[in-house]
Amino acid sequence: MLGFINVKAQTEIVANPGEYIEATTYGGKVEFKRFLQQELNYPKKALATKKEGVVELSFIVDNKTGKTSGLEVKNSVSPQLDVEAIRLYKMLLFIPSYYRGEKFTTYSTLKFKFSAKLYKRYCKKRGYNTIDINNKNFDTSNTIYTDNQVKHKPKMLFKDSLENISSFIQKNLKYPEGTLRLNITGVVKLFFVVEPSGRITNIKVLKDVGGGATNEAIRLLKLTSWKPGEKEGKKVRVSKEFEVNFNLSNDSGIDYVPTSY
């Protein structure tokens, strides 16, 4: 695995199962792994010399906002790999720890495993080797804006000019067997960030629906392509929401009502 999360409380907690939930990145370990496979940019010199190892960062996750502070390099591999680990860390959003239903400020660590062999495998899978982190048209502040804060909102891209979000879902939706069998209906709502590159990161479930509907909505979101938002002539990070309404009440037995984009 390219990377993994290890979170420790600042104060020792003795809790029964389910009482304490550790701080984590949006989407948990699955989304964190996808994020690394998509966004990790192995420094050329380190890759050429096969410099490998685990960079471990430590920081505080605030219990109210999920924002982090007090960043330190707990375990260094090399200056280049340390810098890349920090760049990735700054792109991530965090959910605070919970203890007995209340948010809890924690001291956390995040580990980034750099493996030249795995990185080359991931590059082949994703279709590109390096990330355009030095693109002058990209905002590098890591600020995340909303639609009403940017001049040009992110737009979903389609291969066919006649296609729209409704036809996209109709073509790609695989209605979950569990949702059908249990006659489950409802709206799945997801949060995500459109990066300056147009790639999406930090997928988080805002509203869940059982029977496999939530996993299907996440799968559909991962299939989408985006034109990034722009502000003051720069491509910027913009937060978005993606909704799919799974509805079994119509005559055909299957329906979906996506939000407009």
Residue, then its C-alpha position, 0 to 999 in steps of 0.5 A: m500500500l502506498g500510504f496509511i494513517n496512524v492517529k493517536a490521541q494527545t491524552e490517553i483515552v480508555a473507551n469501550p468499543g465504538e465510544y472513541i473514533e479516531a481523527t481521519t482524512y475525508g473518506g477514510k483510508v480508501e479515499f486516502k489511498r486513492f488520493l495518493q495514487q492520483e496525486l503523489n508526485y515522486p521527486k525525479k531525483a529521488l526516483a532515479t536514485k530509488k530513494e525510498g522510505v516512510v515520511e511521518l508527519s505529526f500535527i494537531v486536528d482541531n475538534k471544532t473545524g478539523k483544521t490542522s496545526g503544529l506540523e512537524v516532520k516526525n520521521s524524515v527520509s530525505p528533504q525532497l520526499d519530506v517536501e512532497a509529503i508535506r505538499l500532499y498533507k496540505m491538500l487533505l481535509f480532516i474529520p476530528s476525533y469523536y469521544r462519546g459523541e463529542k468532537f475531540t482535539t487530537y495529536s495525529t500522525l500521517k505516514f506516506k510510504f514512498s516506493a519506486k516500484l509501486y509508484k511506477r505501477y500507479c503511474k501506468k494505471r493513472g496514465y501520467n507520471t508527474i503532477d503539474i505542481n509548478n503550473k503558473n496558472f494554478d493557485t498554490s495557496n491551497t485555499i478552497y473556495t465555493d461556487n459563489q466565491v469564484k469567477h468561473k465555477p467548475k463544470m462537469l465535462f462530457k465526451d458528447s456535446l449533447e450529454n448532460i448529468s442526467s444522461f451521464i447517470q442514466k448511461n453509467l448507473k448500476y442500480p444496487e441490488g440491495t437497494l432494489r431488494l430492500n426497496i430503499t429510496g433516498v438522496v445520497k449526498l457527497f462532498f468533494v473538491v475540484e482541484p486546479s488540475g480538474r481532478i477530484t479529491n477529498i470525497k466525503v459522504l454527507k448523506d448516506v443511503g443503505g443497500g449499496a446506493t452510497n457506494e454507487a454514487i461514489r463510483l459515479l462521481k469518480l467517473t466524472s471529469w471536470k473543468p476547474g474553477e477560476k478566480e483572478g486568472k488562476k485555476v483554484r480549488v473549489s468545493k462541490e456537492f454531488e447528489v443522486n436521488f435513488n427513487l423506486s416509486n415510479d412506474s418503471g421501478i427505477d429512477y434517479v434525480p441528480t442535481s443540476y450542474 
